C-alpha cells in the first residue's frame, strides 16, 4: 500500500485537576479543512490543534513528528514547541 496523509483535529477540554482531556479526534479530508475546523473550535475549547501525518498503514510506518497546521490555547507538552 502507498503512503497516505491523514489530517486530524484534536481538541482538549478540562479534565480532573488541571489536566487536559482529549475530545474525540476529528478526521478531515484536507489540510485546509482541518485548519478551518480547528479555527471554528478554538473559541469553545481549552485547546485545539490541527495536524497531518503521513505513512503507510499496511506497514505501520508513520512520520515521527506530525506537521502542525494550526494550534491555539492550552495543549499537552508534546505540542508546545
PDB file of N, CA, C and O in Angstrom:
ATOM      1  N   UNK A   1       0.837  -1.173   0.000  1.00  0.00           N
ATOM      2  CA  UNK A   1       0.000   0.000   0.000  1.00  0.00           C
ATOM      3  C   UNK A   1       0.890   1.246   0.000  1.00  0.00           C
ATOM      4  O   UNK A   1       1.976   1.228   0.579  1.00  0.00           O
ATOM      5  N   UNK A   2       0.451   2.299  -0.627  1.00  0.00           N
ATOM      6  CA  UNK A   2       1.230   3.528  -0.737  1.00  0.00           C
ATOM      7  C   UNK A   2       1.083   4.391   0.513  1.00  0.00           C
ATOM      8  O   UNK A   2       0.171   4.220   1.322  1.00  0.00           O
ATOM      9  N   UNK A   3       2.015   5.317   0.631  1.00  0.00           N
ATOM     10  CA  UNK A   3       1.928   6.279   1.743  1.00  0.00           C
ATOM     11  C   UNK A   3       0.720   7.175   1.528  1.00  0.00           C
ATOM     12  O   UNK A   3       0.398   7.559   0.404  1.00  0.00           O
ATOM     13  N   UNK A   4       0.066   7.495   2.624  1.00  0.00           N
ATOM     14  CA  UNK A   4      -1.058   8.417   2.565  1.00  0.00           C
ATOM     15  C   UNK A   4      -0.933   9.420   3.708  1.00  0.00           C
ATOM     16  O   UNK A   4      -0.270   9.159   4.713  1.00  0.00           O
ATOM     17  N   UNK A   5      -1.573  10.559   3.539  1.00  0.00           N
ATOM     18  CA  UNK A   5      -1.551  11.600   4.563  1.00  0.00           C
ATOM     19  C   UNK A   5      -2.925  11.693   5.200  1.00  0.00           C
ATOM     20  O   UNK A   5      -3.942  11.748   4.508  1.00  0.00           O
ATOM     21  N   UNK A   6      -2.944  11.711   6.523  1.00  0.00           N
ATOM     22  CA  UNK A   6      -4.188  11.890   7.266  1.00  0.00           C
ATOM     23  C   UNK A   6      -4.153  13.261   7.933  1.00  0.00           C
ATOM     24  O   UNK A   6      -3.102  13.732   8.369  1.00  0.00           O
ATOM     25  N   UNK A   7      -5.324  13.891   8.004  1.00  0.00           N
ATOM     26  CA  UNK A   7      -5.469  15.215   8.610  1.00  0.00           C
ATOM     27  C   UNK A   7      -6.417  15.076   9.793  1.00  0.00           C
ATOM     28  O   UNK A   7      -7.510  14.524   9.662  1.00  0.00           O
ATOM     29  N   UNK A   8      -5.994  15.576  10.944  1.00  0.00           N
ATOM     30  CA  UNK A   8      -6.748  15.371  12.177  1.00  0.00           C
ATOM     31  C   UNK A   8      -6.834  16.682  12.959  1.00  0.00           C
ATOM     32  O   UNK A   8      -5.882  17.461  13.005  1.00  0.00           O
ATOM     33  N   UNK A   9      -8.000  16.905  13.571  1.00  0.00           N
ATOM     34  CA  UNK A   9      -8.175  17.996  14.523  1.00  0.00           C
ATOM     35  C   UNK A   9      -8.401  17.364  15.886  1.00  0.00           C
ATOM     36  O   UNK A   9      -9.284  16.522  16.052  1.00  0.00           O
ATOM     37  N   UNK A  10      -7.598  17.775  16.859  1.00  0.00           N
ATOM     38  CA  UNK A  10      -7.721  17.268  18.218  1.00  0.00           C
ATOM     39  C   UNK A  10      -7.995  18.447  19.145  1.00  0.00           C
ATOM     40  O   UNK A  10      -7.184  19.368  19.245  1.00  0.00           O
ATOM     41  N   UNK A  11      -9.135  18.413  19.816  1.00  0.00           N
ATOM     42  CA  UNK A  11      -9.490  19.463  20.780  1.00  0.00           C
ATOM     43  C   UNK A  11      -9.312  18.919  22.190  1.00  0.00           C
ATOM     44  O   UNK A  11      -9.342  17.710  22.417  1.00  0.00           O
ATOM     45  N   UNK A  12      -9.124  19.842  23.137  1.00  0.00           N
ATOM     46  CA  UNK A  12      -8.930  19.481  24.538  1.00  0.00           C
ATOM     47  C   UNK A  12      -9.905  20.256  25.413  1.00  0.00           C
ATOM     48  O   UNK A  12     -10.189  21.430  25.176  1.00  0.00           O
ATOM     49  N   UNK A  13     -10.411  19.557  26.439  1.00  0.00           N
ATOM     50  CA  UNK A  13     -11.316  20.151  27.411  1.00  0.00           C
ATOM     51  C   UNK A  13     -10.721  19.950  28.799  1.00  0.00           C
ATOM     52  O   UNK A  13      -9.688  19.296  28.949  1.00  0.00           O
ATOM     53  N   UNK A  14     -11.373  20.512  29.813  1.00  0.00           N
ATOM     54  CA  UNK A  14     -10.876  20.372  31.186  1.00  0.00           C
ATOM     55  C   UNK A  14     -11.083  18.945  31.681  1.00  0.00           C
ATOM     56  O   UNK A  14     -12.155  18.362  31.523  1.00  0.00           O
ATOM     57  N   UNK A  15     -10.037  18.404  32.279  1.00  0.00           N
ATOM     58  CA  UNK A  15     -10.123  17.092  32.906  1.00  0.00           C
ATOM     59  C   UNK A  15     -10.051  17.267  34.414  1.00  0.00           C
ATOM     60  O   UNK A  15     -10.315  18.355  34.927  1.00  0.00           O
ATOM     61  N   UNK A  16      -9.700  16.216  35.120  1.00  0.00           N
ATOM     62  CA  UNK A  16      -9.569  16.290  36.583  1.00  0.00           C
ATOM     63  C   UNK A  16      -8.380  17.168  36.948  1.00  0.00           C
ATOM     64  O   UNK A  16      -7.328  17.117  36.310  1.00  0.00           O
ATOM     65  N   UNK A  17      -8.568  17.965  37.975  1.00  0.00           N
ATOM     66  CA  UNK A  17      -7.494  18.860  38.404  1.00  0.00           C
ATOM     67  C   UNK A  17      -7.195  19.872  37.316  1.00  0.00           C
ATOM     68  O   UNK A  17      -8.103  20.480  36.750  1.00  0.00           O
ATOM     69  N   UNK A  18      -5.934  20.043  37.034  1.00  0.00           N
ATOM     70  CA  UNK A  18      -5.514  20.973  35.982  1.00  0.00           C
ATOM     71  C   UNK A  18      -5.164  20.249  34.690  1.00  0.00           C
ATOM     72  O   UNK A  18      -4.520  20.818  33.809  1.00  0.00           O
ATOM     73  N   UNK A  19      -5.578  19.019  34.579  1.00  0.00           N
ATOM     74  CA  UNK A  19      -5.228  18.220  33.403  1.00  0.00           C
ATOM     75  C   UNK A  19      -6.139  18.521  32.232  1.00  0.00           C
ATOM     76  O   UNK A  19      -7.289  18.927  32.397  1.00  0.00           O
ATOM     77  N   UNK A  20      -5.593  18.310  31.038  1.00  0.00           N
ATOM     78  CA  UNK A  20      -6.383  18.416  29.821  1.00  0.00           C
ATOM     79  C   UNK A  20      -6.920  17.043  29.460  1.00  0.00           C
ATOM     80  O   UNK A  20      -6.250  16.030  29.664  1.00  0.00           O
ATOM     81  N   UNK A  21      -8.119  17.013  28.927  1.00  0.00           N
ATOM     82  CA  UNK A  21      -8.719  15.768  28.472  1.00  0.00           C
ATOM     83  C   UNK A  21      -8.987  15.902  26.980  1.00  0.00           C
ATOM     84  O   UNK A  21      -9.594  16.877  26.537  1.00  0.00           O
ATOM     85  N   UNK A  22      -8.537  14.926  26.211  1.00  0.00           N
ATOM     86  CA  UNK A  22      -8.711  14.958  24.758  1.00  0.00           C
ATOM     87  C   UNK A  22     -10.152  14.629  24.389  1.00  0.00           C
ATOM     88  O   UNK A  22     -10.728  13.657  24.876  1.00  0.00           O
ATOM     89  N   UNK A  23     -10.724  15.462  23.515  1.00  0.00           N
ATOM     90  CA  UNK A  23     -12.009  15.154  22.891  1.00  0.00           C
ATOM     91  C   UNK A  23     -11.773  14.077  21.833  1.00  0.00           C
ATOM     92  O   UNK A  23     -10.634  13.683  21.584  1.00  0.00           O
ATOM     93  N   UNK A  24     -12.833  13.615  21.228  1.00  0.00           N
ATOM     94  CA  UNK A  24     -12.716  12.664  20.129  1.00  0.00           C
ATOM     95  C   UNK A  24     -12.000  13.334  18.954  1.00  0.00           C
ATOM     96  O   UNK A  24     -12.400  14.425  18.546  1.00  0.00           O
ATOM     97  N   UNK A  25     -10.961  12.718  18.403  1.00  0.00           N
ATOM     98  CA  UNK A  25     -10.272  13.317  17.260  1.00  0.00           C
ATOM     99  C   UNK A  25     -11.196  13.376  16.040  1.00  0.00           C
ATOM    100  O   UNK A  25     -12.010  12.479  15.820  1.00  0.00           O
ATOM    101  N   UNK A  26     -11.059  14.433  15.264  1.00  0.00           N
ATOM    102  CA  UNK A  26     -11.899  14.634  14.089  1.00  0.00           C
ATOM    103  C   UNK A  26     -11.056  14.490  12.823  1.00  0.00           C
ATOM    104  O   UNK A  26     -10.182  15.318  12.570  1.00  0.00           O
ATOM    105  N   UNK A  27     -11.305  13.451  12.024  1.00  0.00           N
ATOM    106  CA  UNK A  27     -10.568  13.320  10.762  1.00  0.00           C
ATOM    107  C   UNK A  27     -11.096  14.337   9.750  1.00  0.00           C
ATOM    108  O   UNK A  27     -12.286  14.654   9.744  1.00  0.00           O
ATOM    109  N   UNK A  28     -10.219  14.838   8.907  1.00  0.00           N
ATOM    110  CA  UNK A  28     -10.591  15.807   7.874  1.00  0.00           C
ATOM    111  C   UNK A  28     -10.046  15.335   6.529  1.00  0.00           C
ATOM    112  O   UNK A  28      -9.151  14.492   6.468  1.00  0.00           O
ATOM    113  N   UNK A  29     -10.602  15.894   5.450  1.00  0.00           N
ATOM    114  CA  UNK A  29     -10.214  15.451   4.105  1.00  0.00           C
ATOM    115  C   UNK A  29      -9.011  16.189   3.542  1.00  0.00           C
ATOM    116  O   UNK A  29      -8.376  15.709   2.602  1.00  0.00           O
ATOM    117  N   UNK A  30      -8.684  17.362   4.111  1.00  0.00           N
ATOM    118  CA  UNK A  30      -7.564  18.139   3.582  1.00  0.00           C
ATOM    119  C   UNK A  30      -6.968  18.993   4.692  1.00  0.00           C
ATOM    120  O   UNK A  30      -7.545  19.131   5.771  1.00  0.00           O
ATOM    121  N   UNK A  31      -5.802  19.562   4.404  1.00  0.00           N
ATOM    122  CA  UNK A  31      -5.152  20.452   5.356  1.00  0.00           C
ATOM    123  C   UNK A  31      -6.016  21.682   5.605  1.00  0.00           C
ATOM    124  O   UNK A  31      -6.156  22.123   6.745  1.00  0.00           O
ATOM    125  N   UNK A  32      -6.592  22.234   4.548  1.00  0.00           N
ATOM    126  CA  UNK A  32      -7.430  23.426   4.697  1.00  0.00           C
ATOM    127  C   UNK A  32      -8.682  23.132   5.519  1.00  0.00           C
ATOM    128  O   UNK A  32      -9.082  23.954   6.344  1.00  0.00           O
ATOM    129  N   UNK A  33      -9.304  21.979   5.307  1.00  0.00           N
ATOM    130  CA  UNK A  33     -10.492  21.600   6.086  1.00  0.00           C
ATOM    131  C   UNK A  33     -10.128  21.432   7.561  1.00  0.00           C
ATOM    132  O   UNK A  33     -10.897  21.828   8.437  1.00  0.00           O
ATOM    133  N   UNK A  34      -8.975  20.856   7.838  1.00  0.00           N
ATOM    134  CA  UNK A  34      -8.530  20.675   9.223  1.00  0.00           C
ATOM    135  C   UNK A  34      -8.267  22.027   9.878  1.00  0.00           C
ATOM    136  O   UNK A  34      -8.651  22.249  11.026  1.00  0.00           O
ATOM    137  N   UNK A  35      -7.615  22.925   9.154  1.00  0.00           N
ATOM    138  CA  UNK A  35      -7.330  24.255   9.690  1.00  0.00           C
ATOM    139  C   UNK A  35      -8.623  25.017   9.984  1.00  0.00           C
ATOM    140  O   UNK A  35      -8.748  25.639  11.039  1.00  0.00           O
ATOM    141  N   UNK A  36      -9.576  24.972   9.068  1.00  0.00           N
ATOM    142  CA  UNK A  36     -10.865  25.665   9.269  1.00  0.00           C
ATOM    143  C   UNK A  36     -11.607  25.103  10.475  1.00  0.00           C
ATOM    144  O   UNK A  36     -12.123  25.865  11.293  1.00  0.00           O
ATOM    145  N   UNK A  37     -11.668  23.781  10.595  1.00  0.00           N
ATOM    146  CA  UNK A  37     -12.368  23.146  11.718  1.00  0.00           C
ATOM    147  C   UNK A  37     -11.715  23.527  13.044  1.00  0.00           C
ATOM    148  O   UNK A  37     -12.416  23.820  14.013  1.00  0.00           O
ATOM    149  N   UNK A  38     -10.386  23.527  13.101  1.00  0.00           N
ATOM    150  CA  UNK A  38      -9.676  23.900  14.321  1.00  0.00           C
ATOM    151  C   UNK A  38      -9.950  25.360  14.682  1.00  0.00           C
ATOM    152  O   UNK A  38     -10.145  25.678  15.855  1.00  0.00           O
ATOM    153  N   UNK A  39      -9.966  26.234  13.703  1.00  0.00           N
ATOM    154  CA  UNK A  39     -10.262  27.650  13.950  1.00  0.00           C
ATOM    155  C   UNK A  39     -11.673  27.828  14.498  1.00  0.00           C
ATOM    156  O   UNK A  39     -11.901  28.676  15.361  1.00  0.00           O
ATOM    157  N   UNK A  40     -12.620  27.036  14.004  1.00  0.00           N
ATOM    158  CA  UNK A  40     -14.003  27.109  14.481  1.00  0.00           C
ATOM    159  C   UNK A  40     -14.116  26.632  15.929  1.00  0.00           C
ATOM    160  O   UNK A  40     -14.880  27.201  16.709  1.00  0.00           O
ATOM    161  N   UNK A  41     -13.367  25.600  16.288  1.00  0.00           N
ATOM    162  CA  UNK A  41     -13.439  25.027  17.632  1.00  0.00           C
ATOM    163  C   UNK A  41     -12.667  25.837  18.675  1.00  0.00           C
ATOM    164  O   UNK A  41     -13.001  25.794  19.859  1.00  0.00           O
ATOM    165  N   UNK A  42     -11.655  26.562  18.254  1.00  0.00           N
ATOM    166  CA  UNK A  42     -10.746  27.244  19.184  1.00  0.00           C
ATOM    167  C   UNK A  42     -11.449  28.109  20.234  1.00  0.00           C
ATOM    168  O   UNK A  42     -11.058  28.056  21.400  1.00  0.00           O
ATOM    169  N   UNK A  43     -12.471  28.905  19.880  1.00  0.00           N
ATOM    170  CA  UNK A  43     -13.107  29.740  20.919  1.00  0.00           C
ATOM    171  C   UNK A  43     -13.894  28.942  21.967  1.00  0.00           C
ATOM    172  O   UNK A  43     -14.183  29.462  23.044  1.00  0.00           O
ATOM    173  N   UNK A  44     -14.242  27.688  21.663  1.00  0.00           N
ATOM    174  CA  UNK A  44     -15.093  26.898  22.557  1.00  0.00           C
ATOM    175  C   UNK A  44     -14.338  25.816  23.335  1.00  0.00           C
ATOM    176  O   UNK A  44     -14.935  25.134  24.169  1.00  0.00           O
ATOM    177  N   UNK A  45     -13.060  25.651  23.081  1.00  0.00           N
ATOM    178  CA  UNK A  45     -12.268  24.599  23.722  1.00  0.00           C
ATOM    179  C   UNK A  45     -11.088  25.203  24.460  1.00  0.00           C
ATOM    180  O   UNK A  45     -10.668  26.317  24.147  1.00  0.00           O
ATOM    181  N   UNK A  46     -10.543  24.478  25.444  1.00  0.00           N
ATOM    182  CA  UNK A  46      -9.345  24.950  26.139  1.00  0.00           C
ATOM    183  C   UNK A  46      -8.145  24.982  25.198  1.00  0.00           C
ATOM    184  O   UNK A  46      -7.287  25.858  25.303  1.00  0.00           O
ATOM    185  N   UNK A  47      -8.095  24.035  24.294  1.00  0.00           N
ATOM    186  CA  UNK A  47      -7.012  23.961  23.321  1.00  0.00           C
ATOM    187  C   UNK A  47      -7.447  23.174  22.118  1.00  0.00           C
ATOM    188  O   UNK A  47      -8.338  22.330  22.205  1.00  0.00           O
ATOM    189  N   UNK A  48      -6.820  23.448  20.990  1.00  0.00           N
ATOM    190  CA  UNK A  48      -7.120  22.707  19.767  1.00  0.00           C
ATOM    191  C   UNK A  48      -5.892  22.724  18.865  1.00  0.00           C
ATOM    192  O   UNK A  48      -5.167  23.716  18.792  1.00  0.00           O
ATOM    193  N   UNK A  49      -5.679  21.608  18.183  1.00  0.00           N
ATOM    194  CA  UNK A  49      -4.572  21.513  17.245  1.00  0.00           C
ATOM    195  C   UNK A  49      -5.037  20.751  16.007  1.00  0.00           C
ATOM    196  O   UNK A  49      -5.762  19.761  16.103  1.00  0.00           O
ATOM    197  N   UNK A  50      -4.608  21.229  14.855  1.00  0.00           N
ATOM    198  CA  UNK A  50      -4.837  20.522  13.595  1.00  0.00           C
ATOM    199  C   UNK A  50      -3.462  20.081  13.101  1.00  0.00           C
ATOM    200  O   UNK A  50      -2.510  20.861  13.109  1.00  0.00           O
ATOM    201  N   UNK A  51      -3.368  18.829  12.674  1.00  0.00           N
ATOM    202  CA  UNK A  51      -2.079  18.331  12.213  1.00  0.00           C
ATOM    203  C   UNK A  51      -2.273  17.287  11.127  1.00  0.00           C
ATOM    204  O   UNK A  51      -3.366  16.758  10.930  1.00  0.00           O
ATOM    205  N   UNK A  52      -1.182  17.006  10.430  1.00  0.00           N
ATOM    206  CA  UNK A  52      -1.194  15.943   9.428  1.00  0.00           C
ATOM    207  C   UNK A  52      -0.051  14.990   9.739  1.00  0.00           C
ATOM    208  O   UNK A  52       0.951  15.358  10.352  1.00  0.00           O
ATOM    209  N   UNK A  53      -0.234  13.765   9.298  1.00  0.00           N
ATOM    210  CA  UNK A  53       0.798  12.746   9.442  1.00  0.00           C
ATOM    211  C   UNK A  53       0.737  11.843   8.221  1.00  0.00           C
ATOM    212  O   UNK A  53      -0.347  11.474   7.770  1.00  0.00           O
ATOM    213  N   UNK A  54       1.877  11.493   7.697  1.00  0.00           N
ATOM    214  CA  UNK A  54       1.945  10.632   6.519  1.00  0.00           C
ATOM    215  C   UNK A  54       2.531   9.286   6.894  1.00  0.00           C
ATOM    216  O   UNK A  54       3.368   9.179   7.790  1.00  0.00           O
ATOM    217  N   UNK A  55       2.078   8.271   6.197  1.00  0.00           N
ATOM    218  CA  UNK A  55       2.619   6.950   6.475  1.00  0.00           C
ATOM    219  C   UNK A  55       1.987   5.878   5.618  1.00  0.00           C
ATOM    220  O   UNK A  55       1.116   6.143   4.789  1.00  0.00           O
ATOM    221  N   UNK A  56       2.441   4.684   5.836  1.00  0.00           N
ATOM    222  CA  UNK A  56       1.935   3.502   5.148  1.00  0.00           C
ATOM    223  C   UNK A  56       1.222   2.646   6.179  1.00  0.00           C
ATOM    224  O   UNK A  56       1.863   2.016   7.020  1.00  0.00           O
ATOM    225  N   UNK A  57      -0.098   2.623   6.116  1.00  0.00           N
ATOM    226  CA  UNK A  57      -0.892   1.907   7.110  1.00  0.00           C
ATOM    227  C   UNK A  57      -0.577   0.417   7.122  1.00  0.00           C
ATOM    228  O   UNK A  57      -0.528  -0.194   8.189  1.00  0.00           O
ATOM    229  N   UNK A  58      -0.369  -0.162   5.974  1.00  0.00           N
ATOM    230  CA  UNK A  58      -0.099  -1.598   5.893  1.00  0.00           C
ATOM    231  C   UNK A  58       1.197  -1.968   6.614  1.00  0.00           C
ATOM    232  O   UNK A  58       1.289  -3.028   7.233  1.00  0.00           O
ATOM    233  N   UNK A  59       2.188  -1.097   6.531  1.00  0.00           N
ATOM    234  CA  UNK A  59       3.471  -1.360   7.171  1.00  0.00           C
ATOM    235  C   UNK A  59       3.543  -0.810   8.595  1.00  0.00           C
ATOM    236  O   UNK A  59       4.453  -1.149   9.351  1.00  0.00           O
ATOM    237  N   UNK A  60       2.577   0.045   8.958  1.00  0.00           N
ATOM    238  CA  UNK A  60       2.607   0.682  10.266  1.00  0.00           C
ATOM    239  C   UNK A  60       3.735   1.699  10.371  1.00  0.00           C
ATOM    240  O   UNK A  60       4.205   1.997  11.469  1.00  0.00           O
ATOM    241  N   UNK A  61       4.167   2.229   9.239  1.00  0.00           N
ATOM    242  CA  UNK A  61       5.280   3.175   9.168  1.00  0.00           C
ATOM    243  C   UNK A  61       4.736   4.584   8.998  1.00  0.00           C
ATOM    244  O   UNK A  61       4.233   4.936   7.931  1.00  0.00           O
ATOM    245  N   UNK A  62       4.837   5.403  10.065  1.00  0.00           N
ATOM    246  CA  UNK A  62       4.345   6.779  10.035  1.00  0.00           C
ATOM    247  C   UNK A  62       5.458   7.751  10.370  1.00  0.00           C
ATOM    248  O   UNK A  62       6.467   7.370  10.964  1.00  0.00           O
ATOM    249  N   UNK A  63       5.273   9.018   9.986  1.00  0.00           N
ATOM    250  CA  UNK A  63       6.228  10.068  10.325  1.00  0.00           C
ATOM    251  C   UNK A  63       6.435  10.108  11.833  1.00  0.00           C
ATOM    252  O   UNK A  63       5.504   9.854  12.598  1.00  0.00           O
ATOM    253  N   UNK A  64       7.648  10.424  12.257  1.00  0.00           N
ATOM    254  CA  UNK A  64       7.943  10.545  13.681  1.00  0.00           C
ATOM    255  C   UNK A  64       7.254  11.758  14.282  1.00  0.00           C
ATOM    256  O   UNK A  64       6.748  11.691  15.402  1.00  0.00           O
ATOM    257  N   UNK A  65       7.228  12.856  13.556  1.00  0.00           N
ATOM    258  CA  UNK A  65       6.638  14.100  14.042  1.00  0.00           C
ATOM    259  C   UNK A  65       5.503  14.523  13.108  1.00  0.00           C
ATOM    260  O   UNK A  65       5.691  14.582  11.893  1.00  0.00           O
ATOM    261  N   UNK A  66       4.329  14.818  13.667  1.00  0.00           N
ATOM    262  CA  UNK A  66       3.252  15.322  12.822  1.00  0.00           C
ATOM    263  C   UNK A  66       3.561  16.747  12.363  1.00  0.00           C
ATOM    264  O   UNK A  66       4.337  17.459  13.001  1.00  0.00           O
ATOM    265  N   UNK A  67       2.953  17.152  11.263  1.00  0.00           N
ATOM    266  CA  UNK A  67       3.072  18.520  10.770  1.00  0.00           C
ATOM    267  C   UNK A  67       1.920  19.324  11.344  1.00  0.00           C
ATOM    268  O   UNK A  67       0.758  19.021  11.072  1.00  0.00           O
ATOM    269  N   UNK A  68       2.227  20.350  12.139  1.00  0.00           N
ATOM    270  CA  UNK A  68       1.200  21.168  12.776  1.00  0.00           C
ATOM    271  C   UNK A  68       0.675  22.181  11.757  1.00  0.00           C
ATOM    272  O   UNK A  68       1.444  22.919  11.140  1.00  0.00           O
ATOM    273  N   UNK A  69      -0.651  22.201  11.596  1.00  0.00           N
ATOM    274  CA  UNK A  69      -1.309  23.108  10.666  1.00  0.00           C
ATOM    275  C   UNK A  69      -1.893  24.325  11.374  1.00  0.00           C
ATOM    276  O   UNK A  69      -1.968  25.411  10.800  1.00  0.00           O
ATOM    277  N   UNK A  70      -2.311  24.133  12.639  1.00  0.00           N
ATOM    278  CA  UNK A  70      -2.923  25.195  13.432  1.00  0.00           C
ATOM    279  C   UNK A  70      -2.893  24.752  14.887  1.00  0.00           C
ATOM    280  O   UNK A  70      -3.070  23.570  15.181  1.00  0.00           O
ATOM    281  N   UNK A  71      -2.670  25.693  15.797  1.00  0.00           N
ATOM    282  CA  UNK A  71      -2.806  25.371  17.212  1.00  0.00           C
ATOM    283  C   UNK A  71      -3.198  26.628  17.969  1.00  0.00           C
ATOM    284  O   UNK A  71      -2.812  27.741  17.612  1.00  0.00           O
ATOM    285  N   UNK A  72      -3.982  26.418  19.035  1.00  0.00           N
ATOM    286  CA  UNK A  72      -4.446  27.523  19.854  1.00  0.00           C
ATOM    287  C   UNK A  72      -4.774  27.018  21.252  1.00  0.00           C
ATOM    288  O   UNK A  72      -5.172  25.866  21.426  1.00  0.00           O
ATOM    289  N   UNK A  73      -4.606  27.886  22.246  1.00  0.00           N
ATOM    290  CA  UNK A  73      -4.988  27.557  23.613  1.00  0.00           C
ATOM    291  C   UNK A  73      -3.995  26.655  24.320  1.00  0.00           C
ATOM    292  O   UNK A  73      -2.822  26.576  23.956  1.00  0.00           O
ATOM    293  N   UNK A  74      -4.497  25.977  25.342  1.00  0.00           N
ATOM    294  CA  UNK A  74      -3.682  25.079  26.167  1.00  0.00           C
ATOM    295  C   UNK A  74      -3.553  23.729  25.479  1.00  0.00           C
ATOM    296  O   UNK A  74      -4.550  23.133  25.070  1.00  0.00           O
ATOM    297  N   UNK A  75      -2.332  23.257  25.354  1.00  0.00           N
ATOM    298  CA  UNK A  75      -2.081  21.974  24.709  1.00  0.00           C
ATOM    299  C   UNK A  75      -1.114  21.157  25.546  1.00  0.00           C
ATOM    300  O   UNK A  75      -0.359  21.720  26.338  1.00  0.00           O
ATOM    301  N   UNK A  76      -1.122  19.835  25.385  1.00  0.00           N
ATOM    302  CA  UNK A  76      -0.142  18.989  26.069  1.00  0.00           C
ATOM    303  C   UNK A  76       1.281  19.402  25.678  1.00  0.00           C
ATOM    304  O   UNK A  76       1.501  19.966  24.606  1.00  0.00           O
ATOM    305  N   UNK A  77       2.224  19.119  26.543  1.00  0.00           N
ATOM    306  CA  UNK A  77       3.625  19.494  26.301  1.00  0.00           C
ATOM    307  C   UNK A  77       4.137  19.019  24.944  1.00  0.00           C
ATOM    308  O   UNK A  77       4.968  19.690  24.332  1.00  0.00           O
ATOM    309  N   UNK A  78       3.666  17.901  24.475  1.00  0.00           N
ATOM    310  CA  UNK A  78       4.074  17.361  23.188  1.00  0.00           C
ATOM    311  C   UNK A  78       3.931  18.389  22.073  1.00  0.00           C
ATOM    312  O   UNK A  78       4.738  18.405  21.144  1.00  0.00           O
ATOM    313  N   UNK A  79       2.915  19.250  22.152  1.00  0.00           N
ATOM    314  CA  UNK A  79       2.636  20.216  21.098  1.00  0.00           C
ATOM    315  C   UNK A  79       3.084  21.633  21.434  1.00  0.00           C
ATOM    316  O   UNK A  79       2.843  22.547  20.645  1.00  0.00           O
ATOM    317  N   UNK A  80       3.722  21.841  22.567  1.00  0.00           N
ATOM    318  CA  UNK A  80       4.095  23.185  22.986  1.00  0.00           C
ATOM    319  C   UNK A  80       5.262  23.781  22.221  1.00  0.00           C
ATOM    320  O   UNK A  80       5.410  25.003  22.219  1.00  0.00           O
ATOM    321  N   UNK A  81       6.086  22.995  21.580  1.00  0.00           N
ATOM    322  CA  UNK A  81       7.256  23.523  20.856  1.00  0.00           C
ATOM    323  C   UNK A  81       6.886  24.069  19.522  1.00  0.00           C
ATOM    324  O   UNK A  81       7.752  24.549  18.790  1.00  0.00           O
TER     325      UNK A  81
END
